[in-house]
């Protein structure tokens, strides 16, 4: 399964949720504490999405937009993951970590 994300690097805390209409269409907003340097934000995005969606971090991959705020992320196909992503797009309340 692939879906678009809009990354906000350097945030106060790691948060997943909300909708962004961006370059790749409708995207899930992912805020991470990591800075946007040397791939740190990309790694944090994978780690935070994995925690929120209940998958292993190594199963989450940024397949497009490694140097952009707008990214295409790939996860294993699973109906429950698709439902969770849709819920996060609507609610904007998925949180991981503390700030």
N, C-alpha and C positions, 0 to 999 in steps of 0.2 A: 504494500500500500504506500502511495506517495501523497504528500500534501505540502502546501506552502506554509512557511513560517516567516514572521517579521521579527527580527532580533533587536532587542534593546540591550546593548552591552554596557557594562559599568553601572548597572542598577544597584539600588540599595539592598535588594534581596532577589532571590530566584523565584519567579512567578510565571505560571503558564495560564493563559486564558485571555479571551477577548478576540475581537475580529479586526482585521486590517485589510482594506481594499488596496492592494498594491500591484507591483509589476507582474507578479505571478498569479493575479486574481485574488480571490478571497483567501486570507492567510490567518493562521493562528499566531497570536502575539506571545513571544517568549522573552522574558526579561531575565538576564543573568548578571551576576556580580562580576564575572570575569571581564577583563578588558578585551577590546577588539584588536589584539596584537598576537602574532605568531600562532594563530589557530586556537588560542585559548578560549575565545568565545564559542567557536564551533564545538570544541570538546565539551564545554559547559552545556551548550544546547542539547547535545546528545545525552549527556548525563542526567540533566533535569527532565527532559522528555521521558527518558527511560523510567525514572523514578515515579513520575506522575502517571504514566500509562501502564506501569507494572511489567516492563520488559527489561531485558539485559541491555546495558549501555552499548555493548558491542553489536547489538542488533539494530541500533539506530545509526543511520548514515546520512550525512549531508551530501547529496548527489549533484546539486547545482547551487551556485552562489557562494562559494567558499569565501570570497572577498567582498560580499555584499550583505546588506541588512536583510534583503529578501532572499530566502533560501528554499530549496526543495529538499524535503527530508523523506527518507525511505525507511519503512518499518516492515516487519513480517505481516503478511495478510492475516487478519483475524477480525471477525465481526465485532467482538467486544472492544477492540481497539478503535475501530471506526466509530462506534457509538460513543466512546469516551472523547475522541477528538471532536465530534459534533457537539457534544455537551460543553466542552471547553470553549468552543467557538461562540456558543450562545451565552454562557454564564460568566466567563472571565474570572473564575474563582480557584483554579488549580494552583496550589502553592507548594513549594518544596524548599525546605531550609528556612533559616531565620536570618534576619538582617543585622 
